[in-house]
């Protein structure tokens, strides 16, 4: 099941806009794919994966974000969000799976594309980092309502790249710190020390509706911080006074690619 979801997120059937060869540099109208597209074909390593889906829809917004809503033949549902762009004939996507057994999966993928006609596009994957092989897909445009653009969620697995408290680098003892954020408001931390030892902890979190602040609770300590950045692949928090200690605290993290929330080792 994870394989078909990985591929579904890695090869979305879209093409943003491209500049014409004329001096005006305006986008060609036929290259605007804003709207809702339905997956019609999906193949990987020669296998037809379409029987696994009852319906798969991609919602592409003009601000460069997209959402996947996939209804599988077994009755389950998969939802994902991400960002997309096009450069020199290559489609670039950064995507996160939010539901199912692949929840938390993040991947940064590329694909080539080909217009069949104004309402039909085919793609072939050039790089699917969470899989080994090649795939292709075909999609047709629908008349479905597009709705509002998705916001980027914190749900998923993050790798801390910088942690600082009162001017002290807290990353020094660690070889790796992984942060797991589940949709139910629970978070977990896995600490891998440079000496080979391991530790973990679990707490709760909440994010303001405008996504500007986060409040976290761990071992009875409650701390809030400003969300300086929350993008599909990067996040940054800062507070000048962590939990009333009077010390400034900051943390930077990036998405951990190809790791799902089910990888939690507790």
C-alpha positions as CSV (number, residue, x, y, z in Angstrom):
1,X,0.0,0.0,0.0
2,X,2.8,2.5,0.8
3,X,4.3,1.9,-2.6
4,X,1.3,3.2,-4.5
5,X,0.9,6.2,-2.2
6,X,4.6,7.1,-2.6
7,X,4.3,7.0,-6.3
8,X,1.0,8.9,-6.2
9,X,2.7,11.8,-4.5
10,X,5.9,11.6,-6.5
11,X,4.3,12.0,-10.0
12,X,1.4,14.5,-9.8
13,X,0.0,15.3,-13.2
14,X,0.5,19.0,-13.5
15,X,2.2,21.8,-15.3
16,X,2.3,25.2,-13.8
17,X,3.0,28.0,-16.3
18,X,5.8,28.7,-18.8
19,X,7.0,31.8,-20.5
20,X,6.3,32.2,-24.2
21,X,9.3,32.6,-26.6
22,X,8.1,36.1,-27.5
23,X,9.4,39.3,-26.0
24,X,6.5,39.8,-23.6
25,X,7.4,36.8,-21.5
26,X,3.7,36.2,-20.6
27,X,2.4,32.7,-19.6
28,X,0.7,30.7,-22.3
29,X,-3.0,30.2,-21.4
30,X,-3.0,26.5,-22.3
31,X,-0.3,25.9,-19.8
32,X,-2.3,27.1,-16.8
33,X,-3.4,23.9,-14.9
34,X,-5.1,25.6,-12.0
35,X,-8.1,23.4,-11.2
36,X,-8.9,19.8,-10.4
37,X,-7.4,16.9,-12.3
38,X,-8.4,13.2,-12.1
39,X,-5.8,10.4,-12.3
40,X,-6.6,8.1,-15.2
41,X,-3.5,6.0,-15.5
42,X,-0.7,5.1,-13.0
43,X,2.1,2.6,-13.8
44,X,5.3,1.7,-11.9
45,X,8.0,-0.7,-13.0
46,X,5.5,-2.1,-15.6
47,X,2.7,-2.7,-13.1
48,X,-0.7,-1.1,-13.5
49,X,-1.6,0.5,-10.1
50,X,-4.9,2.0,-11.1
51,X,-7.0,-1.0,-9.8
52,X,-6.0,0.2,-6.3
53,X,-7.9,3.4,-6.7
54,X,-11.6,4.2,-6.9
55,X,-10.8,7.9,-7.5
56,X,-7.7,10.1,-7.2
57,X,-8.1,13.9,-7.5
58,X,-5.4,16.6,-7.6
59,X,-6.4,20.1,-6.6
60,X,-3.9,22.6,-8.1
61,X,-3.9,26.2,-6.9
62,X,-2.4,29.3,-8.6
63,X,-0.2,30.0,-5.5
64,X,1.9,26.9,-6.2
65,X,0.2,24.6,-3.7
66,X,-1.7,21.4,-4.4
67,X,-3.8,18.8,-2.5
68,X,-4.3,15.1,-3.2
69,X,-7.6,13.4,-2.3
70,X,-7.5,9.7,-3.1
71,X,-10.2,7.1,-2.5
72,X,-8.8,3.6,-2.6
73,X,-10.6,0.5,-3.8
74,X,-10.4,-1.1,-0.4
75,X,-12.5,1.8,1.1
76,X,-9.7,3.7,2.7
77,X,-8.8,7.4,2.0
78,X,-5.5,9.1,1.5
79,X,-4.9,12.9,1.7
80,X,-1.8,14.8,0.9
81,X,-0.6,18.4,0.4
82,X,2.4,20.0,-1.2
83,X,4.0,22.6,-3.4
84,X,4.8,22.4,-7.1
85,X,6.8,24.3,-9.7
86,X,8.2,23.9,-13.2
87,X,11.6,24.7,-14.5
88,X,13.3,23.8,-17.8
89,X,10.7,21.1,-18.6
90,X,11.0,19.4,-15.2
91,X,8.1,19.3,-12.7
92,X,9.3,19.7,-9.1
93,X,7.1,18.7,-6.1
94,X,7.4,18.7,-2.4
95,X,4.7,16.6,-0.8
96,X,3.4,15.3,2.6
97,X,1.0,12.4,3.1
98,X,-1.4,13.2,6.0
99,X,-3.4,10.0,6.3
100,X,-3.2,6.2,6.2
101,X,-0.3,3.9,6.8
102,X,2.1,6.4,5.0
103,X,1.1,9.3,7.2
104,X,4.0,11.7,7.7
105,X,5.8,10.7,4.5
106,X,7.6,13.6,2.9
107,X,9.4,13.5,-0.4
108,X,11.0,15.9,-2.8
109,X,10.5,14.5,-6.3
110,X,10.8,15.4,-10.0
111,X,9.0,14.3,-13.2
112,X,8.9,15.1,-16.8
113,X,5.6,16.0,-18.5
114,X,3.8,15.9,-21.9
115,X,0.6,17.6,-23.0
116,X,-1.8,15.3,-24.8
117,X,-4.3,18.0,-25.4
118,X,-5.6,21.0,-23.4
119,X,-7.4,18.8,-20.9
120,X,-5.1,15.8,-20.7
121,X,-1.5,15.4,-19.5
122,X,0.9,12.5,-19.2
123,X,4.0,12.3,-17.0
124,X,7.0,10.1,-16.4
125,X,8.9,10.1,-13.1
126,X,12.6,11.0,-13.2
127,X,13.2,10.7,-9.5
128,X,11.1,9.1,-6.7
129,X,13.4,9.2,-3.7
130,X,11.3,6.8,-1.6
131,X,11.1,4.1,-4.3
132,X,13.5,2.4,-6.7
133,X,12.1,2.3,-10.2
134,X,10.3,4.3,-12.9
135,X,6.7,5.2,-13.2
136,X,4.3,7.1,-15.5
137,X,0.8,8.6,-15.2
138,X,-2.0,10.3,-17.2
139,X,-4.6,12.7,-15.9
140,X,-7.6,14.5,-17.3
141,X,-9.0,17.9,-16.2
142,X,-12.4,17.9,-14.4
143,X,-15.1,20.6,-13.7
144,X,-14.9,20.0,-10.0
145,X,-14.8,23.0,-7.7
146,X,-11.2,23.9,-6.7
147,X,-12.0,25.4,-3.2
148,X,-9.4,27.1,-1.1
149,X,-5.6,26.5,-1.1
150,X,-4.3,24.2,1.6
151,X,-2.1,25.4,4.5
152,X,1.1,23.6,5.2
153,X,0.7,21.3,8.2
154,X,3.2,20.4,10.9
155,X,2.1,16.8,10.8
156,X,4.9,14.5,9.9
157,X,8.5,13.7,10.8
158,X,11.1,16.5,11.2
159,X,14.9,16.5,11.7
160,X,16.2,19.2,14.0
161,X,19.1,21.2,12.4
162,X,19.6,23.8,15.0
163,X,18.6,24.1,18.7
164,X,19.8,27.1,20.8
165,X,18.9,28.1,24.4
166,X,20.3,31.3,25.9
167,X,23.1,31.3,23.3
168,X,24.1,27.7,23.9
169,X,24.1,25.1,21.1
170,X,22.0,22.2,22.3
171,X,22.7,20.0,19.3
172,X,26.3,19.2,20.3
173,X,25.6,15.9,22.2
174,X,23.4,14.5,19.4
175,X,24.0,12.8,16.1
176,X,20.4,13.2,15.3
177,X,17.1,14.5,16.8
178,X,13.8,13.4,15.2
179,X,10.5,15.1,16.0
180,X,7.2,13.3,15.3
181,X,4.0,15.3,15.1
182,X,0.7,13.4,14.9
183,X,-2.6,14.9,13.8
184,X,-4.2,14.2,17.2
185,X,-2.0,16.8,18.9
186,X,0.6,14.5,20.2
187,X,4.3,14.8,19.5
188,X,7.3,12.6,20.1
189,X,11.1,13.2,20.2
190,X,13.8,10.7,19.4
191,X,17.3,11.6,20.6
192,X,20.2,9.8,19.1
193,X,23.4,10.6,21.0
194,X,26.9,10.7,19.5
195,X,28.0,7.9,21.9
196,X,25.4,5.6,20.4
197,X,22.8,5.9,23.2
198,X,19.1,6.7,22.6
199,X,16.3,8.4,24.4
200,X,12.7,9.4,23.7
201,X,9.9,11.5,25.1
202,X,6.2,12.3,24.3
203,X,4.1,15.4,24.8
204,X,1.3,17.4,23.4
205,X,1.1,20.4,21.1
206,X,-1.4,22.9,19.7
207,X,-1.1,25.5,16.9
208,X,-3.0,28.8,16.7
209,X,-5.6,29.0,13.9
210,X,-3.5,31.6,12.1
211,X,-0.4,29.3,12.4
212,X,1.7,32.0,14.2
213,X,2.3,30.4,17.6
214,X,2.7,26.8,18.9
215,X,2.2,25.7,22.5
216,X,3.9,22.4,23.7
217,X,3.6,20.5,26.9
218,X,6.2,18.0,28.1
219,X,6.7,16.5,31.6
220,X,4.4,19.1,33.1
221,X,6.3,22.0,31.5
222,X,4.3,24.2,29.1
223,X,6.1,26.5,26.6
224,X,4.9,28.7,23.8
225,X,6.9,30.0,20.8
226,X,6.4,32.1,17.7
227,X,6.3,30.2,14.4
228,X,8.9,32.1,12.4
229,X,8.6,29.8,9.4
230,X,6.3,26.8,8.5
231,X,6.8,25.7,5.0
232,X,6.3,22.3,3.4
233,X,9.9,21.3,4.1
234,X,11.3,23.8,6.7
235,X,10.2,25.1,10.1
236,X,11.6,27.6,12.6
237,X,10.4,28.5,16.1
238,X,11.6,31.3,18.4
239,X,10.7,32.7,21.8
240,X,12.6,35.3,23.8
241,X,11.5,33.8,27.1
242,X,11.2,30.0,27.2
243,X,8.7,28.8,29.8
244,X,9.4,31.8,32.0
245,X,13.1,31.1,32.3
246,X,14.1,34.5,30.7
247,X,16.2,32.7,28.1
248,X,15.8,33.0,24.4
249,X,15.1,29.7,22.6
250,X,15.1,28.8,18.9
251,X,14.9,25.7,16.9
252,X,15.1,25.0,13.1
253,X,14.1,21.8,11.5
254,X,13.6,20.2,8.1
255,X,11.4,17.4,6.9
256,X,12.9,14.0,7.2
257,X,12.5,12.4,3.8
258,X,10.9,9.0,3.3
259,X,10.2,8.4,7.1
260,X,6.5,7.9,8.1
261,X,5.0,8.4,11.5
262,X,4.8,4.6,11.9
263,X,8.6,4.6,12.2
264,X,8.2,5.8,15.8
265,X,10.4,3.5,17.9
266,X,8.9,4.0,21.4
